[in-house]
Amino acid sequence: MNKNILKDFYDYMESQKYPINAIFIFVYNDYDTYIDDPHLEECFDNVEVHEILDAVSDIFQETLAFNSEKAFIQWCATQAIQDKKIYVYTMAQYIEGFGRRTLIPALCQYYGFININADAYMSALGCNKETMYKLLAVNNMSDILAPTVFINQYQNIDYKYIRSKLGAHVVLKPINESCCIDIAILENYTESDLYYHTNQLLNKYGHAMLQKYIDGKEIGITVHFHKQEMCTLPPVQIVFPYGKKHLTHIDSFYENYQLVHYNVPQDLLEKCKSMSYALEFFCTTRFDFRYDGEKYYLFDLSPNPTVNGYTSSNYAARSALKSDHRGILRLMAYEKISLFEPSFNWTH
């Protein structure tokens, strides 16, 4: 049902007359942003930027790209009042702490620009895994979460408690980073191993999280917010070749894994929708699970996932919409166009 709703909407919007009298802007961080830093994994090169702009170039009268938050701010300061609406898609996150992704969404709200995905609230919450997990727990969703321990720099590292709760194989990572940044996998670790790696993260971030390592299949489920309804896209399995069981930021590129469709129980899809409502993620969100053959464990989620052609969210949208790699970004743009362009008012 969800797939048909989204495809019907997508096909309708595809059939309309374009371009609209509006500007589309992509804000990102290029490879000059960092030097020898794991965040380089989140940067975009010219080919990837072209892929984003090309996805919507026929929809908008003008498309622009800015390679930093600063460049976007400088452009905003030069803009006089104009009759064109401005639609913004941002993956920029060159900010410290839990607000890493919030600056551009906040500026969109300030200037009255139309942000096509996560707003400032969703972006801030999406960079605070501890708060997300606590919100899910108070909404009776603890059973879906991978066993997790959160630690900050003012707490003692309780080795015995961590071993008893998480076992001898754990994932250690910061709570405000995405993908594989600064992740460490500890297996059969000693007390000194745990102290060393945890204190490295605490010294850098002030906080850390440890999760039980779930040995099994990795499944991504994307939820898209459409016309006040949460819709799930087809689940996708991330298949690791060469005997790998997980990725680090060093090798988390598309050539190091394959994407295949994977069937999951309907109640897991419903659980993803419920989590989106509970967190108020009224956007496109990806939920990452590990399946050990008996149970699915949520280990991460992002209300602003990367949607390049080699990502699981992109792959899922291609199937749901019967589209090419441009489909998911076009869908996100169409959702806002249908709200803000009077000639595109539509109900299903």
C-alpha positions as MATLAB code, in Angstrom:
seq = 'MNKNILKDFYDYMESQKYPINAIFIFVYNDYDTYIDDPHLEECFDNVEVHEILDAVSDIFQETLAFNSEKAFIQWCATQAIQDKKIYVYTMAQYIEGFGRRTLIPALCQYYGFININADAYMSALGCNKETMYKLLAVNNMSDILAPTVFINQYQNIDYKYIRSKLGAHVVLKPINESCCIDIAILENYTESDLYYHTNQLLNKYGHAMLQKYIDGKEIGITVHFHKQEMCTLPPVQIVFPYGKKHLTHIDSFYENYQLVHYNVPQDLLEKCKSMSYALEFFCTTRFDFRYDGEKYYLFDLSPNPTVNGYTSSNYAARSALKSDHRGILRLMAYEKISLFEPSFNWTH';
ca = [
       0.000    0.000    0.000;
       2.713    2.474    0.984;
       4.662    1.766   -2.166;
       1.598    2.439   -4.330;
       0.844    5.685   -2.504;
       4.370    6.959   -3.053;
       4.579    5.774   -6.649;
       1.204    7.319   -7.520;
       2.310   10.619   -6.022;
       5.718   10.438   -7.701;
       4.235    9.623  -11.103;
       1.730   12.472  -10.786;
       4.455   14.973   -9.910;
       6.659   13.661  -12.721;
       3.865   14.397  -15.200;
       3.606   18.094  -14.307;
       5.101   20.993  -16.209;
       8.612   22.081  -15.215;
      10.713   23.957  -14.374;
       9.010   25.866  -11.584;
      10.017   29.450  -10.831;
      12.336   28.522   -7.969;
      15.982   27.997   -7.032;
      17.351   24.691   -5.730;
      20.456   24.882   -3.531;
      22.706   22.065   -2.354;
      24.945   22.855    0.625;
      27.768   20.431    1.413;
      31.364   20.225    2.616;
      34.078   19.606    0.027;
      37.353   17.767    0.491;
      39.210   20.965    1.377;
      37.198   21.166    4.599;
      39.306   18.628    6.490;
      42.882   17.387    6.460;
      43.567   13.766    7.411;
      40.304   13.478    9.303;
      37.683   10.700    9.333;
      35.048   13.310    8.426;
      36.474   13.296    4.905;
      34.158   10.305    4.438;
      31.219   12.737    4.623;
      32.571   15.169    2.035;
      31.397   15.481   -1.566;
      33.485   15.670   -4.717;
      32.486   17.372   -7.969;
      31.006   14.194   -9.427;
      28.760   13.671   -6.406;
      27.689   17.321   -6.402;
      26.803   17.047  -10.080;
      24.755   13.935   -9.297;
      22.686   15.876   -6.742;
      22.105   18.900   -9.000;
      21.412   16.761  -12.054;
      18.703   14.881  -10.138;
      16.526   18.010  -10.000;
      17.919   20.302  -12.700;
      14.801   19.923  -14.855;
      12.451   20.651  -11.927;
      13.875   24.022  -10.840;
      14.615   27.069  -12.940;
      18.056   27.371  -11.351;
      20.315   25.056   -9.340;
      23.256   26.142   -7.186;
      25.775   24.400   -4.948;
      27.795   25.816   -2.038;
      30.784   23.897   -0.706;
      30.580   25.176    2.882;
      28.250   26.702    5.414;
      30.240   29.925    5.092;
      29.719   30.129    1.332;
      25.974   29.648    1.778;
      25.807   32.328    4.494;
      27.677   34.781    2.288;
      25.254   34.109   -0.567;
      22.245   34.593    1.734;
      23.560   37.990    2.802;
      23.630   39.208   -0.800;
      20.072   38.186   -1.697;
      17.456   40.868   -2.148;
      13.776   40.019   -1.762;
      12.706   38.124   -4.866;
       9.649   36.331   -6.124;
      11.433   33.005   -6.493;
      11.064   30.398   -3.788;
      14.334   28.836   -2.614;
      14.484   25.104   -1.914;
      17.491   23.816    0.037;
      18.977   20.356    0.450;
      21.868   20.172    2.899;
      24.442   17.599    3.914;
      26.764   20.215    5.427;
      27.943   19.441    8.958;
      31.169   21.313    9.635;
      30.005   22.253   13.133;
      31.030   20.898   16.525;
      28.851   18.875   18.864;
      25.182   17.963   18.671;
      24.428   20.869   16.356;
      26.619   19.484   13.555;
      23.826   19.460   11.007;
      21.555   22.182   12.335;
      23.019   25.430   10.997;
      21.675   25.293    7.439;
      18.170   24.102    8.491;
      18.075   26.911   11.073;
      19.098   29.451    8.426;
      16.366   28.138    6.136;
      13.834   28.811    8.850;
      15.282   32.283    9.470;
      15.269   33.315    5.812;
      12.029   31.553    4.907;
      13.735   29.075    2.563;
      12.154   25.652    2.023;
      14.307   22.873    3.477;
      13.451   19.601    1.712;
      14.395   17.235    4.519;
      15.196   17.338    8.249;
      14.630   20.680   10.012;
      16.830   22.048   12.812;
      15.064   20.053   15.542;
      15.255   16.770   13.649;
      18.878   17.424   12.692;
      19.928   18.192   16.276;
      18.135   15.164   17.696;
      19.594   12.997   14.944;
      23.068   13.906   16.217;
      22.305   12.861   19.784;
      21.895    9.105   19.935;
      21.562    9.098   23.713;
      18.505   11.356   23.637;
      17.002    9.421   20.713;
      17.379    6.139   22.584;
      15.863    7.596   25.753;
      12.879    8.936   23.804;
      12.356    5.554   22.199;
      12.636    3.862   25.597;
       9.942    6.063   27.196;
       7.749    5.226   24.205;
       8.023    1.515   25.063;
      10.446    0.686   22.248;
      13.428   -0.512   24.280;
      12.985   -4.049   22.992;
      14.115   -3.084   19.474;
      17.328   -1.352   20.598;
      20.716   -3.024   20.581;
      21.959   -3.286   24.204;
      23.765   -0.002   24.809;
      25.713    1.795   27.536;
      26.259    5.566   27.410;
      29.240    7.142   29.152;
      30.334   10.755   29.618;
      33.565   12.259   30.827;
      32.213   12.725   34.359;
      31.423    9.038   34.852;
      33.605    6.141   35.827;
      34.093    3.407   33.230;
      32.573    0.344   34.909;
      34.309   -2.570   33.201;
      32.403   -5.310   35.041;
      29.023   -3.754   34.342;
      29.822   -3.255   30.655;
      31.027   -6.849   30.254;
      27.921   -8.205   32.000;
      25.507   -6.070   29.945;
      27.197   -6.105   26.527;
      29.425   -9.161   26.516;
      32.944   -9.580   25.135;
      32.314   -8.122   21.668;
      31.325   -4.446   21.538;
      31.079   -1.440   19.249;
      32.467    1.805   20.653;
      31.537    5.128   19.023;
      30.657    8.777   19.717;
      26.969    9.573   20.127;
      26.833   12.495   17.683;
      28.571   11.067   14.626;
      27.137    9.292   11.627;
      28.243    6.252    9.658;
      31.596    4.802   10.740;
      33.374    7.882   12.069;
      35.655    7.148   15.049;
      34.123    3.715   15.523;
      36.086    0.933   17.220;
      35.248   -2.766   17.425;
      36.558   -4.455   20.579;
      36.544   -8.241   20.832;
      37.685  -10.177   23.902;
      38.854   -6.843   25.295;
      40.656   -6.428   28.577;
      39.914   -3.782   31.171;
      42.879   -1.731   29.959;
      41.687   -2.053   26.320;
      38.293   -0.677   27.289;
      39.752    2.210   29.296;
      42.166    3.168   26.538;
      39.679    3.254   23.656;
      36.843    4.773   25.687;
      39.045    7.523   27.089;
      40.211    8.371   23.572;
      36.622    9.136   22.604;
      35.829   10.880   25.877;
      38.848   13.168   25.466;
      37.727   14.060   21.945;
      33.948   14.280   22.362;
      33.190   14.275   26.073;
      30.891   11.276   25.633;
      30.768    7.813   24.115;
      28.470    4.844   23.658;
      29.126    1.127   23.697;
      26.828   -1.383   22.025;
      26.728   -5.134   22.017;
      28.160   -6.280   18.689;
      25.397   -8.163   16.891;
      26.871  -10.716   14.530;
      24.455  -11.049   11.625;
      22.911   -9.404    8.600;
      22.814   -5.623    8.300;
      19.447   -4.269    7.146;
      18.493   -0.693    6.253;
      14.866    0.462    6.319;
      13.982    3.914    4.996;
      10.855    5.724    6.173;
       9.496    8.611    4.099;
       6.980   11.141    5.434;
       4.264   11.700    2.847;
       1.075   13.761    3.287;
       1.009   13.313    7.088;
       1.696    9.584    6.800;
       4.811    7.502    7.413;
       5.611    5.207    4.481;
       8.292    2.521    4.446;
      10.424    1.799    1.405;
      11.560   -1.762    0.567;
      14.128   -3.031    3.110;
      17.699   -3.410    1.886;
      20.501   -5.694    3.037;
      24.063   -4.386    2.997;
      26.244   -7.314    1.949;
      29.923   -7.131    2.886;
      32.355   -8.990    0.588;
      35.750  -10.518    1.344;
      34.689  -11.876    4.720;
      33.989   -8.439    6.230;
      31.261   -8.164    8.839;
      31.231   -4.389    9.239;
      32.780   -1.267    7.750;
      34.989    1.498    9.101;
      35.277    5.005    7.674;
      38.394    3.888    5.783;
      36.515    1.399    3.622;
      32.892    2.583    3.795;
      32.643    3.332    0.084;
      30.204    1.844   -2.372;
      32.693   -0.543   -3.968;
      33.147   -2.285   -0.623;
      29.589   -3.541   -0.255;
      26.577   -4.652   -2.264;
      22.912   -3.817   -1.825;
      20.157   -6.403   -2.205;
      16.482   -6.419   -1.313;
      15.555   -8.265    1.860;
      12.169   -9.283    3.258;
      11.452   -8.426    6.883;
       8.362   -9.010    9.047;
       5.603   -6.437    8.613;
       5.704   -5.616   12.312;
       9.294   -4.393   11.929;
       8.170   -1.946    9.238;
       5.366   -0.779   11.521;
       7.886   -0.373   14.331;
       9.990    1.920   12.118;
       6.944    4.072   11.434;
       6.159    4.220   15.158;
       9.719    5.252   15.959;
       9.538    8.034   13.364;
       6.345    9.358   14.952;
       7.777    9.053   18.472;
      10.880   11.055   17.519;
       8.842   13.485   15.369;
      11.050   12.735   12.384;
       8.729   14.124    9.723;
      11.269   13.634    6.975;
      13.167   10.860    5.202;
      14.815    8.655    7.853;
      16.935    5.522    7.626;
      16.905    2.875   10.355;
      19.875    0.486   10.562;
      19.389   -2.971   12.032;
      21.414   -6.084   12.701;
      19.568   -9.401   12.405;
      21.097  -12.330   14.253;
      18.714  -14.908   12.789;
      16.157  -14.514   15.571;
      15.779  -10.827   16.357;
      16.308   -7.430   14.734;
      18.338   -4.900   16.738;
      18.360   -1.196   15.922;
      21.916    0.109   16.197;
      21.652    3.461   14.407;
      19.252    5.823   12.662;
      19.541    9.044   10.706;
      16.849   11.633    9.895;
      19.045   12.997    7.106;
      20.624    9.974    5.405;
      22.951   10.256    2.444;
      20.946    9.559   -0.714;
      23.687    9.207   -3.327;
      23.245    6.471   -5.903;
      25.210    3.876   -3.912;
      23.239    4.182   -0.642;
      20.552    1.871    0.724;
      17.914    4.633    0.822;
      18.541    5.395   -2.838;
      18.379    1.710   -3.740;
      15.089    1.311   -1.849;
      13.533    4.324   -3.596;
      14.480    3.017   -7.019;
      12.462   -0.099   -6.297;
       9.481    1.652   -4.697;
       9.173    4.340   -7.366;
      10.382    2.311  -10.369;
      12.777    5.189  -10.947;
      16.457    5.694  -11.669;
      18.986    6.850   -9.070;
      17.468   10.350   -9.041;
      14.170    9.176   -7.602;
      14.659    9.676   -3.881;
      15.889   13.262   -4.125;
      13.128   14.111   -6.593;
      10.588   12.564   -4.197;
      11.885   14.707   -1.337;
      11.673   17.813   -3.521;
       8.196   16.940   -4.777;
       6.884   16.657   -1.211;
       7.751   20.302   -0.565;
       6.751   21.532   -4.015;
       3.284   20.029   -3.556;
       2.962   21.992   -0.302;
       4.362   25.342   -1.395;
       3.477   25.652   -5.072;
      -0.270   26.405   -5.456;
      -0.484   24.875   -8.930;
       0.700   21.518   -7.530;
      -1.972   21.083   -4.854;
      -2.935   17.420   -4.917;
      -4.709   14.912   -2.734;
      -4.791   11.144   -2.957;
];
